């Protein structure tokens, strides 16, 4: 097959500026290529990256692109410009995977691009009625599929859940895991933005230190608005909350090997997102589980596909006025029960292994073949991911 993947105007691929979606499609593309398929990635131009090159069997084509802002209307306009510039250049393919807002609308005008597959890694914002000619919509979680089909019921027959993968060869545990060390390190990896609940994270950590002293909170991620963060003002608010606490702020880590090592140096992972309609299937908790960390996450539907409460991780009720206390108590369950924590760590690692690039790539390839053989999505819906 000839498979083309369009990743949108915002982030470069390979993911030298971060971004879980560019990273996951880079990994999947390399799996497709390793299985003998011809693969193109159409992505934004970026300083230091040539307009065209081949890496690990994948052909990169780089044109145009923009920096993302905090103004969604302005970003939608820029994305429209990018789509209008990109769609005439889409190469002939059997399958075209798109992770972009406007491009699916115009790609449908070019039959030579092949079957159109939309990768839904965000909650819908009214656009799916524009995608009537898409052949398949792959939702990153059951929560995203439900939201899409509630918004546009004709999409039900063409929507399937395929979760995001991780590289389990990189995100693996340290050679020896122990919960007996005196200082416990709680880790957050993600954007420093109010919707991610980083302020709640600090409130909960303040409560925990009143009961359990030898703990440290390490926060890794971007705060700049151009990188999706909450900006200087939000960072200043966080640092004020962290005054007197054992909190470390670390610049974002884009090197995947270094990021995996950062996970291995922690004891607990926390992702207290407050984005009720902003999370599709966050990769960071999955990466943490791959390294053996127990994730503590907010009670959002998107995490239900990944975490079993009190087995492979913990949910805390983030909608409550006692949200900070709820989160702190979840951490205590791990810290004060080392034997159970070790058992949960092993279960988390086994669960994460189900989301390998190899397995998820095989699911995609099977579905691509079925689309091309005219068996269509009715066949696909009989093979929903177990």
N, C-alpha and C positions, 0 to 999 in steps of 0.2 A: 504493500500500500504506500501511497504518497500521503503523508500526514503533515498538515501545516497547523501551526499553533500561533495565534495572535494574542499577545499579552497586554496590549493597551499602551497608552502614551506616557505612563507615569514613572515606572522604575526600569532600570537597565537589567538585561539578562546576558550572562550570568549575574547573579544578584549581588553585585559589589556594593550596593547601597541598601541591602537588606530587602525584606518583603517576602512573606511566606509563599505567596502565589507565584511570583517569578521563580522562586527556588524550587517549588514542587513541580512546576512544569518543565524546568530544566532537567530535573531528575527523571521525570516520566519520559521526556523526549529521548534521553539517553538510553532508557530501557527499550523504547520502541526501536531505536536505531540498532541496539545490540541484537534485537530479534530479526534484523534484516530489512526493516522498513526505511524508506526514504523520508527524512524528517526535516522540516523547516521551522524555525522560530522567527516570527516577525515581531520585532520589538523596537523600542525607541532608540534613536541615536544617542550616544553618550560620549563625552570626551575621553579619549584614550582607548575606545573600542572602535575597530574598523567597521566600515559599512557592511562588509560581508566577510565571514570566516567560518571555518568548520572546526568544531570542538567536539571530541569524543563521538564523531560520526554525525553530529547535528549541524545543519547549515543555518547560520544566523544571518538574518537580513535586517539591517537597522536603518530606519528612516524616520525623521521627524521626532515628535515627542515634546512634552511639556513638564514643568514642575507643578506638582499639585499644591493647591492652596486650601484655605479654610472656608472659602466661599463656594458652596456646592453649585450655585447657578453659574458662576464664572467657570468652574471646572467642567460642568456639562457643556458649556459652549466650546471650551478648548477641546474637549473630547469629540465634539461634533466636527470641529475643524480637522482633527486628527483622522477621524473615520473617513471624511470626504477625501482626504489626501491619500489614505491607505488603500481603500477598497479597489481603486483601479489597478493597483500594483499587486493584488493578491495573486499568487501563482496558481496554476492549474494543480488540483489535488484530488484525492479521493475523499479525504476527510479534512474539514477545517474546524479546529477547536478555537473558540473565541472567549476571552475573558475581558470584556469591554462593554460599555453601555450602548453606544450607537452603532458600532461596526456590524452587529448582526442584521440590522435593518438594511444596510447597503450591500452587504455581502450576498444577500439573497438575490440581488440583481445580476449576479455573475454566476451562471450555472456551472462554469468550469471550475469553481472552487470546490465542488463536490458536496457531500453531505455536511450540513452545518450542525455542529455540536456546541451548545452554550454551556460553559462552566459557571455555575451559579455559586459564587463564594461570598455573596452578600445578600442581605434581605432585599426583596423586591421593592421598588419604589414606583410602581405603576407602569413599568416598561414592558411587561411580558406580553401584553396584547399586541405590541409592535413586532413580536418575534413569531408570528403565526407560521412563517415558513421554515422555522428551525426544525431539524429532523429529530434532535434529541436534546434534552436539558438535563445536565448532570448536577444535581443538588448535593452540596457538601455534607448535608445532614438532613435528618427527618424534619427538623424544625424549618429548614429552608424550603424543603419540598412542600410542606404544609402551607407555608406562607405564599408560595408561588401559586399553588392550585386554588387557594382561597381567593387570591387576587384575580386569577384568570383560569376559570375552570376548564376551558378547552385544552389547557396544557397538561392535564392529569395523565392522559394516555402517552404523553411524550416525555414525562419527567421520571427520572430514576435517581436514587441515592447512590453516589459513589464517594466515599470519604476521602479526605486528603491523606497522602502518605508521608512517611518520613524515611530517612536513610538509617536503617537499623544497624548498618555496619559502622556508622559513625556515632549514633546516639545509643550507646550501650553502657552498662554499668562499669564502674571502676573494678579493678581486679579484686579488691576486697571492700565490701560495704560494711559499715558498722554504725550503729546508733549509740555507741558507748562513749563517744568523745564528749567532753564536757560542754563546749559551746556548740549549740545547734544553730545552723545557718538556714534561714528562710529566704528563698529566692523568688524574685519576680522578674520575668523577662517579657518586655512588651513596650508599647508606646506609653510615655508619661502624659496621659490625657485624662481629664475628669471622667470620661465614659468608661475608662478602664478601672476606675475605683482605686487609684493609687493613694489618694487621700484617706480612704477607708482602710487601706492596708496599714498605713501609719497609725491611725487611731487604734486599730486592733493590736498592733505591735506594742503600743504604749501600755495597753491593758495587760498584755502578756508579761512584760518586764516587771510589773508589780507583783507577779506571782512566781515568775521563773526568771532568774537573773542572767544566767549564762547563755544568752541568745543574741543573734545578730541578724539584721535584715539587710539583704543586698538587693538593690534595685538596678536593673540593667535595661537601658532603652533610650530612645531619642526623645528629647523634649522640644526640639525645634518644630515650628509649625510646618515648615517645608518638608519635614519628614513624618508628618502626621501627629506630632506631639501637641501639647497644650500651650506651649510657648513659655517665655521667660517668666511671666507673671505666675503661671501655675507652678513652675519649678520653684520659684521663690516661696510660694505657699507651702509646698511640700517640705522644703528645707527648714522653714520655721517650725512645722509640725515635728520635724526630726531632731530639733534642738534638745540636747541632753540624752538622746537615745543612741544606741549602737547601730547606726544606719550608715550604709555605704552606697553612694550613688556612682554608678559606673557608666561610662560612655557606651553607646550601642556597639555590639560585637557583630561584625558582618562575616568574619571568617568562620566557617561552619565547624571546623575542628576545634577552634578556640571556644566557640559557643558550647559545644558538647562538653568540653572540659569544665566550663563554668557550671554547668548542671551537675557534673560529678563532684564538684567541690562543695555542694550544698547538701542539706538533709531533708528539706521540705520544699515543695514548690507551691506557690500560691498565685492564683489568677482571679482576682476579685472583680471581674468585669460587671459593670452596671448597664451595659448596652443591651437593652431588651430586644431591640431590633437592629443590632449592629454586628453581632457575632454569628458567623456561619458554622465554622468548625475550626476553632483556633488550634494552630499547630503547636504552639509552645507547650501546653499541658501534655500533648502526645510525645513531644521530644523529651520532656522531663520524665515521663513514665518509661520511655525507652532506656534512660540511664538509671532507672530504679528508684526515682523519687516518687513520693506519694503526693499527688496533687490535691490541693484544697481549692475548690472553685465555687463561684456563686451559683445559685440555683436557677440557671438558665437552661432552656430546653436543649440548646445545641450541645451541651455536655453529656446529655443522656445517652448518646450513641457511643460514648467512649468510656465513661466512668460509672461504675456500680458503687453506690454509696456504702461506706463501711467495709468495702471489699477491695476495690482498686483505687480508692480515693475517698474524699469527703466533700459533700455539698454543705454550704452554709446558707441560711436564709438572709439574703441581702436586702430584701424589701422591708424588713422590720426596722423599727426604731432602735432595736438592739443589735443591729447588723455587726458593729465592731465587736461586741461581746460574743456574738455567735461565731465569728471568725476566730477570735482568740481561743474560744473553747475547743474548736476543731483542731487547732494546733496542739493544744494540751493533750488531746486524745493520742496524738502521735508521740509527743515527747515523753509522756508519762507511761506509755505502754510499749517499750522497746521490742518485746517479743512479737506482739501483734504487728508492730510497724514493719518488722523484718518480713513477716509473712505477706503483708500487704504490698511491700516493695516487690517481692517476687511475682505476685499476681499482676501488678501494674506492668512490670516488664513483659510478662507473657502476653498481656492484652495488647501492648504496643507492637509486639512482633507481628500481629495480625494486619498491621497497616504498612507493611514494607512496600517499597517501590515496586518490587517484583510482582507482588500479589495484585496491587492496585493497577499496575500497567497491564497485567493479563486480563483483568476485568474490562478495562477500556478497550483493549484490542479485540476481545471477543465481541463486544458490543459494536465496534466499528465494522467488523466482518459481517455481523448480522444485518446492519444497516445496508451494507453494500450488496448483500445477497437478497435484498428486498423482503426479508422476513420482518423487518420493521420493528417498531417499538412494542407492538403487541407481544412479540416474542421476548423482547428485552424485559418487559414487566413481569414475565413469568420467572425471570432469573434475578429477582431483586437480591441485593447483597445480604447474605445471612449474617 
